[in-house]
Amino acid sequence: MEGIKSSSSDDQVHVVPFVAKTYSMVCEPRTDAIIRWGRDNNSFVVLDLPRFSQILLPSYFKHNNFSSFIRQLNTYGFRKVDPGQWEFAHEFFLRGETRLLPLIVRRRKKGCHGGKAEDYLEAENGEEETLFREVARLGREQRAIREELDDMSKRLIATERRPQQMVSFLIKVAQDPELLPRLVLSKKEQRKQQQKQQQQQQVAVDEKRWLWPDNSSSLPPLPQSLLEFQSREIMTPLIPQEAAAAAAAISSDSELISSITNEHHVGAPCSQRFFFPGFVDHEEAEECVAYPFSLLGQIFF
């Protein structure tokens, strides 16, 4: 592509090919979705980096290396305007001002004494760091897209598997008409079994509560009249009428009576004896009120 010629003087000055191609690329209205002029027409912005590298760079520069394009911009004195986007500017790169384009020339590297070489290297290092950050960001986006695609693929496989399972089930039902009723009965039996287990567990819990009441709950107190009655019965000795009735009830087994009386009555201390009605008199019973005793008409050994 021929360089853009400037008519600022009688001598025609040719524009550097790289600058001329870049200017033509930015001015092309059909590529405004990829690259266009900035807001103030004193810079240009690359909007779609992938398409810019794949489509425009091969068309104008016969390569698709965006890093090489950035290095060329730095060589001709372009600077990055906004760190958040690919926007570049030059004091002589203005929209409609083609007469200024010949002033954009390649930077000349001077010795270390001049200091401009150090500035040039620093600018290049800054641009490379920016490129590295952009590449890292694109890598993160690529990984996120890959994970999303994997998730969508899994869901698609699960969705495709459901109709196959349904068709397989319908085939089994068609081959065995009794399969569906058996499944229904099986479900009902499972529900009944679960309900039965729940009822048994509830009964077990209720029994535990009945056998082992909480510490907070206590039995209601006995009436005072019943307590007085029990106290009287404990302290009252056996009367002759009760002794006669009890003796008549056990008179049929004289050997048992003899063995019991010989073992527990004869020679035993009063506090350790127990008495059968009819074998002790009223006075001896009064002396040994602690044991045996009568509680509500019952005999305790």
C-alpha positions in Angstrom: 0.0 0.0 0.0 1.4 3.4 -0.9 2.0 6.0 1.7 -0.3 8.9 2.1 1.1 12.1 0.6 1.0 15.4 2.4 0.4 18.8 0.6 1.7 21.0 3.4 4.6 22.1 1.2 5.7 22.1 -2.4 7.9 19.1 -1.8 5.8 16.0 -1.4 6.6 14.3 1.9 5.7 10.6 2.1 4.1 9.2 5.3 5.6 6.2 6.9 3.8 3.1 5.6 3.0 1.8 9.1 1.4 5.2 10.1 -0.4 5.4 6.7 -1.9 1.9 7.1 -2.9 2.6 10.6 -4.6 5.8 9.6 -6.5 4.1 6.8 -7.6 1.3 9.0 -9.0 3.7 11.6 -10.8 5.8 9.0 -12.5 2.8 7.4 -16.2 3.2 8.5 -17.0 -0.5 7.8 -14.7 -1.6 10.6 -16.0 0.8 13.3 -17.2 -2.2 15.3 -13.6 -3.4 15.6 -11.5 -0.1 15.6 -12.6 3.5 15.4 -11.6 7.0 16.4 -11.8 8.1 20.0 -14.3 10.5 21.5 -12.2 13.7 20.8 -10.9 12.4 17.4 -7.3 12.6 18.7 -6.9 8.9 19.4 -8.1 5.5 18.2 -9.7 2.5 20.1 -9.5 -1.2 19.4 -12.9 -2.5 20.5 -12.8 -6.2 19.4 -9.3 -7.5 20.0 -9.9 -11.1 18.6 -11.4 -9.9 15.4 -8.8 -7.2 15.0 -6.0 -9.7 15.3 -7.7 -12.3 13.0 -9.1 -10.0 10.3 -7.6 -6.5 10.2 -4.0 -7.2 11.0 -3.6 -9.8 8.3 -5.3 -7.5 5.8 -3.1 -4.5 6.4 0.2 -5.9 7.8 0.2 -9.5 6.7 0.5 -10.9 10.3 -1.9 -11.4 13.2 0.5 -10.6 16.1 -1.1 -7.9 18.2 2.0 -7.6 20.4 4.1 -6.7 17.3 1.5 -4.0 16.4 1.8 -2.5 19.9 5.6 -2.5 19.7 5.4 -0.6 16.3 3.1 2.0 17.9 5.6 2.5 20.7 8.4 2.8 18.2 6.5 5.7 16.5 5.7 7.5 19.7 2.1 6.4 20.3 1.1 6.1 23.9 -1.8 4.3 25.7 -4.5 6.6 26.9 -6.8 4.4 29.0 -5.3 1.4 31.0 -8.7 -0.2 30.9 -9.0 -0.4 27.1 -6.8 -0.5 24.0 -6.8 3.3 23.2 -3.7 4.9 21.7 -2.9 8.5 20.8 -0.2 10.6 19.2 0.0 14.4 19.1 0.2 14.3 15.2 -2.3 11.5 14.7 -5.6 13.4 14.4 -8.8 12.8 12.4 -8.8 14.7 9.1 -5.3 16.1 9.7 -3.3 14.1 7.1 -0.8 16.9 6.8 0.5 16.1 10.2 1.1 12.4 9.5 4.6 13.0 8.0 5.7 14.3 11.4 5.2 10.9 12.9 8.6 9.2 12.6 10.4 6.4 14.2 12.1 7.1 17.5 15.9 7.1 17.3 17.8 5.3 19.9 20.5 7.3 21.4 23.4 6.4 23.7 23.0 5.9 27.4 24.1 9.6 27.9 20.9 10.9 26.3 18.5 9.0 28.5 15.9 8.5 25.7 16.9 4.9 25.2 16.0 4.2 28.8 12.6 5.9 28.4 12.0 3.8 25.3 12.8 0.6 27.1 10.6 1.6 30.0 7.7 2.3 27.7 8.1 -1.0 26.0 8.2 -2.8 29.4 5.0 -1.1 30.4 3.2 -2.2 27.3 4.4 -5.7 27.7 3.1 -5.8 31.2 -0.2 -4.5 30.0 -0.3 -7.3 27.4 0.5 -9.9 29.9 -2.4 -8.7 32.1 -4.7 -8.8 29.1 -3.6 -12.3 28.2 -4.2 -13.4 31.8 -7.7 -11.9 31.7 -8.5 -13.6 28.5 -7.3 -16.9 29.9 -9.6 -16.6 32.9 -12.5 -15.8 30.7 -11.6 -18.8 28.5 -11.6 -21.1 31.6 -14.9 -19.8 32.8 -16.5 -20.4 29.4 -15.0 -23.9 29.3 -16.5 -24.7 32.7 -19.9 -23.3 31.6 -19.8 -25.5 28.4 -18.9 -28.6 30.5 -21.9 -27.9 32.8 -24.2 -27.4 29.8 -22.9 -30.6 28.2 -23.7 -32.6 31.4 -27.2 -31.2 31.6 -27.7 -32.0 27.9 -26.6 -35.6 28.4 -29.0 -35.9 31.4 -31.8 -34.4 29.3 -31.2 -36.8 26.5 -31.1 -39.8 28.8 -34.5 -39.2 30.3 -36.5 -40.1 27.1 -34.4 -43.2 26.7 -35.2 -44.3 30.2 -38.9 -43.6 29.6 -38.9 -45.6 26.4 -37.1 -48.5 28.1 -39.7 -48.5 30.9 -42.6 -48.4 28.5 -41.1 -51.4 26.6 -40.9 -53.4 29.9 -44.5 -52.5 30.8 -45.6 -53.6 27.3 -43.8 -56.9 27.7 -45.0 -57.5 31.3 -48.5 -55.9 31.9 -48.4 -56.9 35.5 -45.2 -54.9 36.1 -46.9 -51.6 36.8 -49.4 -53.0 39.3 -46.6 -54.7 41.2 -44.7 -51.5 41.3 -47.7 -49.7 42.7 -48.3 -52.4 45.3 -44.6 -52.3 46.2 -44.8 -48.5 46.8 -47.9 -49.0 49.0 -46.2 -51.7 51.0 -43.2 -49.5 51.5 -45.4 -46.7 52.8 -47.3 -49.0 55.1 -44.0 -50.4 56.4 -42.7 -46.9 57.1 -45.9 -45.9 58.9 -45.8 -49.1 61.0 -42.2 -48.4 62.0 -43.1 -44.9 62.9 -46.0 -46.1 65.0 -43.8 -48.6 66.8 -41.2 -46.0 67.5 -43.8 -43.7 68.9 -45.2 -46.5 71.1 -41.7 -47.2 72.4 -41.2 -43.5 73.2 -44.5 -43.4 75.0 -43.7 -46.5 77.1 -40.4 -45.0 78.1 -42.1 -41.8 79.2 -44.6 -43.8 81.2 -42.0 -46.0 82.9 -39.4 -43.3 83.4 -41.3 -40.0 84.1 -39.4 -36.8 84.0 -37.8 -35.5 87.1 -39.9 -32.4 86.8 -43.1 -34.4 87.1 -44.1 -36.1 90.4 -47.0 -38.2 91.7 -49.8 -36.3 93.5 -49.6 -36.5 97.3 -51.7 -38.9 99.3 -54.6 -37.5 101.2 -54.0 -36.8 104.9 -56.8 -39.1 106.0 -55.2 -42.0 104.2 -51.8 -41.3 105.8 -53.3 -41.3 109.3 -55.1 -44.6 108.5 -51.9 -46.2 107.4 -50.1 -45.0 110.5 -52.8 -46.5 112.7 -52.6 -49.8 110.9 -48.9 -50.1 111.2 -48.9 -49.4 115.0 -51.8 -51.6 115.8 -51.0 -55.3 116.8 -52.8 -58.3 115.5 -56.1 -58.8 117.3 -57.4 -62.3 118.4 -60.2 -62.3 115.8 -57.8 -61.9 112.9 -55.5 -64.5 114.4 -58.3 -67.1 114.6 -59.3 -66.5 111.0 -55.7 -66.8 109.8 -55.1 -70.0 111.9 -58.1 -71.7 110.4 -56.9 -70.9 106.9 -53.5 -72.6 107.4 -54.4 -75.4 109.9 -54.4 -78.0 107.1 -50.6 -78.0 106.9 -49.4 -78.6 110.4 -45.9 -79.6 109.3 -45.3 -76.4 107.5 -46.6 -74.4 110.5 -44.4 -76.4 112.8 -41.2 -75.9 110.7 -41.9 -72.2 110.3 -42.7 -71.7 114.0 -39.6 -73.7 115.1 -37.3 -71.8 112.8 -38.6 -68.2 113.2 -40.3 -68.1 116.5 -38.6 -70.2 119.0 -35.4 -68.7 120.3 -35.4 -65.8 117.8 -35.2 -62.2 119.0 -38.4 -60.3 119.2 -37.2 -57.8 116.6 -36.4 -60.5 114.0 -39.6 -62.7 114.5 -42.6 -62.7 112.3 -45.9 -63.9 113.7 -48.7 -66.0 112.4 -52.1 -65.1 113.7 -53.2 -67.5 116.5 -49.7 -68.4 117.7 -48.9 -65.3 119.8 -51.0 -63.6 122.4 -52.0 -60.1 122.4 -49.4 -58.9 124.9 -46.4 -60.4 123.1 -47.7 -58.8 119.9 -47.8 -55.4 121.6 -44.2 -55.8 122.6 -43.0 -56.4 119.0 -44.8 -53.9 116.9 -41.9 -53.2 114.5 -41.9 -56.6 112.8 -44.2 -58.3 111.8 -46.9 -55.6 111.3 -50.1 -55.3 109.5 -50.7 -52.8 106.7 -54.3 -52.5 105.5 -55.1 -56.1 106.7 -52.1 -57.7 104.9 -49.3 -59.8 106.4 -45.7 -58.8 105.4 -42.7 -61.1 106.0 
